[in-house]
């Protein structure tokens, strides 16, 4: 399974906030952050957020992923 790397501007907390806003707008009750992280880990283990120390810029990471496909 190939890793999908999100830019370091994203955080799991920030993504949870966006998810919660979207779910609430639809009239549903969102899961808590712990459950959100558990689901992320179990269903999307290849979806990672890059750290600020990764040497490749976002465009280079994208191009590198394309070479692996």
Protein Blocks (a to p, Z undefined) as FASTA:
>chain_A
ZZddddfkbcfklmmmmmmmmmmmnopacddfklmmmmmmmmmmmbccddfkbmbdfklm
mmmmmmmZZ
